[in-house]
Amino acid sequence: MPIEIKELHIKINLDEGPNRGAGAGDDQDSEGKEQLISACVEQVMGILERQKER
């Protein structure tokens, strides 16, 4: 007999660590975020190119 899930509860707790709200690391954080975004965009564009080839 199959199991039917009627409700799904997801709880997430995020801990930003000791730098939470600190202004000194903002330049480094934004540089890291830019690199992360660039890497994600490159991967997405690669996936889209592979889909077009099919």
HUSUL-V130383 format. One record per run of one state. SS is the DSSP state (H for helix, E for strand, L for the rest). FROM is the first residue (numbers start at 0). TO is the last residue. If there is no record, write none. Layout:
ss=<SS | SS>
from=<FROM | FROM>
to=<TO | TO>
This chain:
ss=<L | H | L>
from=<0 | 25 | 53>
to=<24 | 52 | 53>
